[in-house]
Structures are given as C-alpha cells and as structure tokens.
Amino acid sequence: MTGWVFSGPVLWGGVAAVLLFWGVGAYNRLVRLRAKLLSVFASLVGQFERYQAWIAEHVPPAAGDGPPRAGDPWRNLQAAGAQFGASLAAVRSKPSDGPAMAGLTAARAVLLMAWQYLDDDTLLQARSGLPVVALRAEWESVTAQVQAAERAYAAVVELHNRAVRQFPAVLLAWLFGFKRARVPG
C-alpha cells in the first residue's frame, strides 16, 4: 500500500509542488519587502524635500542683476539646495541605484556644509525675518526628522538586502530583478 507514495511520478510531483509553493511564498515576501522599502523611501524623500522648502522660504532674493558674488553664503546654500534637489530627483524612483544614491549622499554633504557657513549676521538677512534662534531651530528640526526617517529606512533596507542575499531566495531575486538597496549618508 505504501509503494505508490514512493513511486517516481508521485514523489517528483510532491517535490515540484513543495518547490512551487516555496517559490510563490518567497517571491511574495520579496515583493512585500520591496513595497515597504519604496514606501519608507517615499517618506524619507518627503523629509529631504523639507530642506528645499526651508531654502525657498528663507533665502533672500539676490542683490543686483549681476551674477552672484563668490563666497555669498546664501547663494552657496541655494546652489547646494538645487544640486540636492537634482540628486533627489535622480534617485526618487530607484532607491536601489547605487550611483544615484551616492550622488544624493554627496549632494546632502554639500548642502549641510553650505549650511555651516551661515553665521548669525547672515541669518539676520533671511527673507522670513525670523530670529536667528528660530531659523537654526527650524533647520535642526528638519535635520532631526531626516535622521529619524533615515534610521527607519536603514532598518527596512537591512531586511530587504538580507532577503535578497539569502539562498535560495537569491535565485528568485536574480530571476525577477530584485536588487540590493543602499542607504543615503
């Protein structure tokens, strides 16, 4: 009676069914992790955009019709914000693109460096007319919220990348084009 259980076609059919169900489950897990990765990255992008909103709100208009003066901290911050915005646009739809994420990381470093050159006298010239303490507090608040969003994104990236590297799920990842993601910064 047990001879039919171990016969060739039944045994191979059982193995094929197990592999099929495993493959579907593993694929669904990879899809869910990628969807979560993109969702958390979208919230990180929203936090990054707050830097650009701060710049748009507070950078005073350029004086005169000529080109900006060399070393003007407001224009440097504005240019760094534009570079950061361009890098953000390049990585927005593809957080797994390593070179684009590296460009975003570099652009953010330049943006934060440009912020460091805004001293109190410069901040007094802000378009919004807010006190220096309030301007610094706003910028620091944006930075703190970006860092919190980055930590959340890094946790999801770790889960995603671990799943993409695990054997035998790595075979499905390769087959369906799931790539490792990268954390900015």
N, C-alpha and C positions, 0 to 999 in steps of 0.2 A: 504493500500500500504506500510506503514512503518512497518507493522507487521513482514515482513520477515527479516528486518535488525536486529531486536532484538530477533530473534529465536535462540535457543540454538546452533546448529551447526555453523551458520554464526558468531555469537558472539564469540564463542570459537575459531573458525578459525581465526578471526581477532586478538584476543588476542595472539594466537600462532604465527601468522605472525609478530606481533609487537615484541614479545619476541625473535623470531628468528633473526629479523633484528637488534635488540638491541644487542643480544649476538654476532653476527658476527662483528658488529661495535666495541664493547668493546674488543673483542678478537684481532681484528686488531690493536686497539690502544695499547694494551699491547705488542703485537709483535713489533710494531714500536718503542715503548719506550725501549724495551729490546735490539733491534738492535742498537739504538742510544747509549744506555748505554755501550754496548760492543765496539762500535766504539770509543767513547770518552775514554774508559778504555784502548783501544789499543794505543791511542796517549799518555796516561799517562804512560803506560809501556815503550813506546819509550823514554820518558823523563827520567824515572827511569834508563834505561839502560845507559844513559849518565854518571851516577856516575861510573858504571863499566868501561866504556871507559876511563874516566879520570884516574882511578886507573891503568888500563892496560898501559896507556901512560906514566904516571909519576912515578910510584913506582919503585925505583931502584932494581936491582937484589939483592938477598940475599947474604950477605958476608959469605964466607966459605961453607963447605959441611955439617956442623953440623946443629942441629935444631936451629930455630930462638931464639934469646935472649929474655928473658922475658922483657916486657916493651918496646920492639922496636916499635916505633910509626908507622913505615911503614908497618911492618908485622901485627900489630893490625888493621890498615886500610885495608890491603889486606884480612885478615881473616873476618873482618866485611863486606867487599865487597862480599866475597864468600858466607857468610851467607845471605846477602841481595839478591844475585842472586838466591840462592836456594829457598828462600821465594817467590821471584818474579815468579820463575818457577812454584811453587805450586799454586799460585793464578792467573796465567796468563789466564787460560781458564775458570775460575769460580769466577768472582768477587762477587758473592752472597754467597760464602762460608765464613761464619763469622770467624771460627778458622784460616783459611788460611790468611784472611785479617788481623787478629790480629797478626799473626806471621810476616807478612810483615811490619806492623806498628812497632813492636818491633825491627825487624832487621834494619829498617831505623833509629830508635832512636840510636841503637848501632853504625851504620855507621856514623851518624852525631856526636856522642860522640867521636868516634875514630878520626874524622877529627879535633876536637878541640885540640887534643894532638899534632898536627903537628905545632911546633913552627917555627920561621923563620930559625933557624940553620938547622933544619931537612929538611925544604922545599928547602934549598940550595943544598941538595943532590939528588934532583929529577932527574930521568933519562933524562927527556927532556932538562934539563939545562936552563929552562926558569927562569926569575927573580921571586922572591917571590911574588911581587905585581901581576904579570901576573898569577901565579898559583892560588893565592887567588881570583883574579877576575874571572878566569875560573870557579872555584868551586862555587863562589857566583852566577855566571850567570846560571850555571846548577840548583842550588837551587832555584833561582827566577823563572826559566822556569818550574821547577817541581811544585812549589807552584801555578803558574798560571794554569797549567794543572789540578792540584788537585781542584782548585776552579771551573773550568769548569765541572769536573767530579762530584763534590759535588752537583752542580745545577741539573745535569741530574739524579743523584741518588735521589734527593729530589722529582723530578717529577715522577720518576719510583715508588718509595716507596709510594708516595701519591696515585698513581693509583692502586697499588696492595692492598692498605688498604681500598679503598672506597667500600662501599656497593652499589650495588650488584656485582661490578666487582671483589670483593674479592672472590666470589664463582667461577668465571672463573679462577682467579689466583690459587686458591687451586686445581681446577679440572685439569688444564694444567701445574701445577708445576712452576708457576712464583713465585720466592722468592724475598724477600727484599734484596737489595744490601747494602753494607757497604762502607764507605769512609775510606781510609787509613789515618793514622795520627790522 
